[in-house]
Amino acid sequence: MDTLIVCGSPRRDGNSAALARAIAEGLVSSGHSAELVFADEAVSSFLRDCRTCRRADGTCAIDDEYRAVFLDKLLPARGLILATPVYWYGMSAQTKAFFDRMFCYVAASYPASASVVEQLKGKRIGLALASEETFPTVGSGIVHQVQEYCRYTRGEFVGVVHGYGNARGEVARDPGDPLARARSFGARFFTERATDYQIDTPRAGRVWA
Ligand SMILES: Cc1cc2nc3c(=O)[nH]c(=O)nc-3n(C[C@H](O)[C@H](O)[C@H](O)COP(=O)(O)O)c2cc1C
């Protein structure tokens, strides 16, 4: 599996899920494989205090599916795509908890943390957002957080697809056609680079060949 897509909405037929599925279609159309998981299937509990929660052998005692999703699906994947609704100008709590629970395996008190850190580094990261409001900065906090996550994990932030809608699946009626953009984003996910120049970066002067 090349790419893990994590949907942070509780609505299986919602807008984030529609964007996530369209990205998966695009990935598959370009010869890649993708798996969609809903964050709330994996995460049943917030992060706890590791000092009281960890088992004697250092493993995480929270008994849910997160361990399997994180260790067996996310770590081997080359790409991670987060599809989240905008909740209160941030990512959904489900999506945030998915990030927070990484700590159980990244922290030095987890016996295999060095290997986890190595595997978490360098992934391609994509973001899909669904929101009711169309104001340009409605998702900026989320974009910034994911950018910082990429900086921290030496990942590559490939891009963002934002669809507007409120009722379930309403992004399909967004005139900006975010589902088509999501398919295209998925298809180009492993080939596109988001360019990020310094003043002295050598470059051709044209963006497209
Ligand atoms: C708890 C909650 C908070 C929300 N906060 C915002 C918000 O701050 N800005 C916004 O544009 N939409 C907000 N919305 C609307 C959702 O972003 C919108 O309905 C989105 O399409 C839901 O995605 P989903 O279908 O994947 O669940 C909120 C919805 C809920 C349930």
The ligand as an ORCA input file, in Angstrom:
! r2SCAN-3c Opt
* xyz 0 1
  C     -18.427     20.820     15.215
  C     -18.459     21.500     13.880
  C     -17.711     22.649     13.693
  C     -17.690     23.268     12.438
  N     -16.937     24.386     12.277
  C     -16.849     24.948     11.054
  C     -16.047     26.101     10.848
  O     -15.382     26.613     11.752
  N     -16.008     26.632      9.603
  C     -16.703     26.093      8.554
  O     -16.595     26.581      7.443
  N     -17.481     24.994      8.723
  C     -17.575     24.420      9.952
  N     -18.348     23.316     10.125
  C     -19.040     22.724      8.953
  C     -18.259     21.569      8.347
  O     -16.925     21.930      8.084
  C     -18.911     21.134      7.041
  O     -20.229     20.721      7.279
  C     -18.143     20.019      6.369
  O     -18.623     19.829      5.065
  C     -18.294     18.711      7.128
  O     -17.499     17.742      6.541
  P     -17.909     16.183      6.579
  O     -19.130     16.045      5.686
  O     -16.730     15.477      6.076
  O     -18.229     15.832      7.994
  C     -18.418     22.704     11.366
  C     -19.189     21.551     11.577
  C     -19.222     20.961     12.820
  C     -20.037     19.698     13.019
*
